[in-house]
Amino acid sequence: MALRKIEQYLGTGRRKRSIARVFLRPGSGKITVNGRAFENYFPTEATRIPVQQALRTVEMQERFDVLVLANGGGVVGQAGAIRLGIARALVQFNVELRGALKKAGLLTRDPRQHERKKYGQKGARKRFQFSKR
């Protein structure tokens, strides 16, 4: 019995403190995030749109099943990480898609990072109220 190799394309995306490993497999367009349905994992439309953006740009929503393993950060950061991961996986699938994805700005990693809390302060930027007297 010969082993059957799964045809899949891997893309890794990062945003803020989130990391998403994205696997594109030929299929019907089903998106699964951490073993849960896409609609359950991202309850708002604002977080669903970026996830589907890369597939919509190259019109391949119905061509791939997307399996995502996301961890770290919050829901919005994970959505951004998944967006970048899907775009990178699509480039691995077909290099000719790179131009369209790059033009849409989907291959650029968002460099903005979480700023750490400083000692003697309430947060990264917020300070305790100053009293002159």
C-alpha atoms as a printed R data frame, in Angstrom:
    type eleno elety resid chain resno       x      y       z
1   ATOM     1    CA   MET     A     1   0.000  0.000   0.000
2   ATOM     2    CA   ALA     A     2   1.565  3.279  -1.128
3   ATOM     3    CA   LEU     A     3   1.295  6.375   0.991
4   ATOM     4    CA   ARG     A     4  -0.886  9.059  -0.517
5   ATOM     5    CA   LYS     A     5   0.734 12.478  -0.350
6   ATOM     6    CA   ILE     A     6  -1.598 15.322   0.600
7   ATOM     7    CA   GLU     A     7  -1.378 18.234  -1.797
8   ATOM     8    CA   GLN     A     8  -1.219 21.348   0.366
9   ATOM     9    CA   TYR     A     9   0.449 24.748   0.473
10  ATOM    10    CA   LEU     A    10   1.751 26.324   3.672
11  ATOM    11    CA   GLY     A    11   1.854 30.014   4.513
12  ATOM    12    CA   THR     A    12   2.800 31.618   7.824
13  ATOM    13    CA   GLY     A    13   1.353 34.970   8.815
14  ATOM    14    CA   ARG     A    14   2.068 37.222  11.785
15  ATOM    15    CA   ARG     A    15   0.406 40.358  13.143
16  ATOM    16    CA   LYS     A    16   0.804 42.013  16.557
17  ATOM    17    CA   ARG     A    17   1.326 39.034  18.885
18  ATOM    18    CA   SER     A    18  -0.540 36.534  16.676
19  ATOM    19    CA   ILE     A    19   0.917 33.760  14.553
20  ATOM    20    CA   ALA     A    20  -1.133 31.788  12.037
21  ATOM    21    CA   ARG     A    21  -0.060 28.676  10.138
22  ATOM    22    CA   VAL     A    22  -2.266 28.350   7.066
23  ATOM    23    CA   PHE     A    23  -2.685 25.189   5.004
24  ATOM    24    CA   LEU     A    24  -4.385 25.463   1.598
25  ATOM    25    CA   ARG     A    25  -5.766 22.183   0.316
26  ATOM    26    CA   PRO     A    26  -7.784 21.632  -2.862
27  ATOM    27    CA   GLY     A    27 -11.442 21.541  -1.870
28  ATOM    28    CA   SER     A    28 -14.742 23.371  -1.787
29  ATOM    29    CA   GLY     A    29 -13.938 26.612   0.045
30  ATOM    30    CA   LYS     A    30 -14.395 25.541   3.682
31  ATOM    31    CA   ILE     A    31 -12.398 27.565   6.243
32  ATOM    32    CA   THR     A    32 -11.521 25.986   9.595
33  ATOM    33    CA   VAL     A    33  -9.709 27.891  12.367
34  ATOM    34    CA   ASN     A    34  -8.301 25.882  15.303
35  ATOM    35    CA   GLY     A    35 -10.760 23.070  14.608
36  ATOM    36    CA   ARG     A    36 -13.774 25.404  14.668
37  ATOM    37    CA   ALA     A    37 -15.940 26.690  11.836
38  ATOM    38    CA   PHE     A    38 -14.870 30.049  10.436
39  ATOM    39    CA   GLU     A    39 -18.228 31.707  11.273
40  ATOM    40    CA   ASN     A    40 -18.010 30.583  14.924
41  ATOM    41    CA   TYR     A    41 -14.396 31.669  15.415
42  ATOM    42    CA   PHE     A    42 -14.873 35.160  13.937
43  ATOM    43    CA   PRO     A    43 -18.283 36.398  15.130
44  ATOM    44    CA   THR     A    44 -18.156 39.855  13.488
45  ATOM    45    CA   GLU     A    45 -18.083 40.738   9.811
46  ATOM    46    CA   ALA     A    46 -15.155 43.115  10.453
47  ATOM    47    CA   THR     A    47 -12.911 40.164  11.335
48  ATOM    48    CA   ARG     A    48 -14.240 37.862   8.593
49  ATOM    49    CA   ILE     A    49 -13.534 40.232   5.682
50  ATOM    50    CA   PRO     A    50  -9.703 40.331   6.018
51  ATOM    51    CA   VAL     A    51  -9.546 36.531   6.253
52  ATOM    52    CA   GLN     A    52 -11.336 36.098   2.910
53  ATOM    53    CA   GLN     A    53  -9.657 39.075   1.204
54  ATOM    54    CA   ALA     A    54  -6.707 37.212  -0.352
55  ATOM    55    CA   LEU     A    55  -8.877 34.436  -1.811
56  ATOM    56    CA   ARG     A    56 -11.368 36.965  -3.187
57  ATOM    57    CA   THR     A    57  -8.607 39.039  -4.801
58  ATOM    58    CA   VAL     A    58  -7.477 36.098  -6.956
59  ATOM    59    CA   GLU     A    59 -11.040 34.635  -7.179
60  ATOM    60    CA   MET     A    60 -10.276 31.249  -5.633
61  ATOM    61    CA   GLN     A    61 -12.811 31.103  -2.761
62  ATOM    62    CA   GLU     A    62 -14.376 27.856  -4.003
63  ATOM    63    CA   ARG     A    63 -11.115 26.187  -5.004
64  ATOM    64    CA   PHE     A    64  -9.372 25.622  -1.670
65  ATOM    65    CA   ASP     A    65 -10.184 24.394   1.801
66  ATOM    66    CA   VAL     A    66  -8.296 26.502   4.345
67  ATOM    67    CA   LEU     A    67  -7.055 24.932   7.575
68  ATOM    68    CA   VAL     A    68  -5.654 27.446  10.070
69  ATOM    69    CA   LEU     A    69  -3.740 26.959  13.313
70  ATOM    70    CA   ALA     A    70  -3.703 30.365  15.023
71  ATOM    71    CA   ASN     A    71  -2.366 31.281  18.431
72  ATOM    72    CA   GLY     A    72  -1.410 34.352  20.422
73  ATOM    73    CA   GLY     A    73  -2.900 37.830  20.436
74  ATOM    74    CA   GLY     A    74  -6.566 38.604  19.993
75  ATOM    75    CA   VAL     A    75  -9.194 37.945  17.366
76  ATOM    76    CA   VAL     A    76  -8.315 40.988  15.215
77  ATOM    77    CA   GLY     A    77  -4.584 40.209  15.275
78  ATOM    78    CA   GLN     A    78  -5.278 36.601  14.340
79  ATOM    79    CA   ALA     A    79  -7.490 37.709  11.442
80  ATOM    80    CA   GLY     A    80  -4.639 39.855  10.095
81  ATOM    81    CA   ALA     A    81  -2.160 37.011  10.545
82  ATOM    82    CA   ILE     A    82  -4.452 34.600   8.680
83  ATOM    83    CA   ARG     A    83  -4.815 37.110   5.830
84  ATOM    84    CA   LEU     A    84  -1.033 37.254   5.353
85  ATOM    85    CA   GLY     A    85  -0.717 33.456   5.706
86  ATOM    86    CA   ILE     A    86  -3.333 32.789   3.025
87  ATOM    87    CA   ALA     A    87  -1.652 35.271   0.652
88  ATOM    88    CA   ARG     A    88   1.746 33.611   1.148
89  ATOM    89    CA   ALA     A    89   0.268 30.136   0.635
90  ATOM    90    CA   LEU     A    90  -1.369 31.300  -2.615
91  ATOM    91    CA   VAL     A    91   2.008 32.538  -3.872
92  ATOM    92    CA   GLN     A    92   3.474 29.117  -3.031
93  ATOM    93    CA   PHE     A    93   0.637 27.546  -5.061
94  ATOM    94    CA   ASN     A    94   1.175 29.804  -8.094
95  ATOM    95    CA   VAL     A    95   3.929 32.436  -8.353
96  ATOM    96    CA   GLU     A    96   1.972 34.335 -11.032
97  ATOM    97    CA   LEU     A    97  -0.581 35.399  -8.393
98  ATOM    98    CA   ARG     A    98   2.127 37.401  -6.607
99  ATOM    99    CA   GLY     A    99   1.590 40.560  -8.682
100 ATOM   100    CA   ALA     A   100  -2.141 40.790  -7.960
101 ATOM   101    CA   LEU     A   101  -1.681 40.054  -4.249
102 ATOM   102    CA   LYS     A   102   1.182 42.536  -3.923
103 ATOM   103    CA   LYS     A   103  -0.809 45.247  -5.691
104 ATOM   104    CA   ALA     A   104  -3.667 44.702  -3.207
105 ATOM   105    CA   GLY     A   105  -1.143 45.032  -0.343
106 ATOM   106    CA   LEU     A   106  -1.751 41.516   0.963
107 ATOM   107    CA   LEU     A   107   1.890 40.383   1.026
108 ATOM   108    CA   THR     A   108   3.058 43.197   3.307
109 ATOM   109    CA   ARG     A   109   3.394 42.352   6.987
110 ATOM   110    CA   ASP     A   110   1.926 45.012   9.263
111 ATOM   111    CA   PRO     A   111   4.984 46.150  11.278
112 ATOM   112    CA   ARG     A   112   3.009 47.742  14.128
113 ATOM   113    CA   GLN     A   113   3.731 45.875  17.339
114 ATOM   114    CA   HIS     A   114   2.359 45.788  20.848
115 ATOM   115    CA   GLU     A   115   4.231 48.248  23.085
116 ATOM   116    CA   ARG     A   116   5.228 46.946  26.484
117 ATOM   117    CA   LYS     A   117   4.025 48.363  29.786
118 ATOM   118    CA   LYS     A   118   6.623 50.508  31.559
119 ATOM   119    CA   TYR     A   119   7.331 50.337  35.288
120 ATOM   120    CA   GLY     A   120   5.941 53.171  37.412
121 ATOM   121    CA   GLN     A   121   3.165 53.735  34.879
122 ATOM   122    CA   LYS     A   122  -0.365 52.505  34.286
123 ATOM   123    CA   GLY     A   123   0.403 51.172  30.812
124 ATOM   124    CA   ALA     A   124   2.656 51.627  27.795
125 ATOM   125    CA   ARG     A   125   1.784 55.320  27.405
126 ATOM   126    CA   LYS     A   126  -0.738 56.138  30.134
127 ATOM   127    CA   ARG     A   127   0.612 57.660  33.318
128 ATOM   128    CA   PHE     A   128  -0.796 58.290  36.757
129 ATOM   129    CA   GLN     A   129  -2.391 61.707  37.211
130 ATOM   130    CA   PHE     A   130   0.145 64.453  37.947
131 ATOM   131    CA   SER     A   131  -0.484 66.702  40.923
132 ATOM   132    CA   LYS     A   132   1.542 69.897  41.158
133 ATOM   133    CA   ARG     A   133   0.485 70.576  44.794
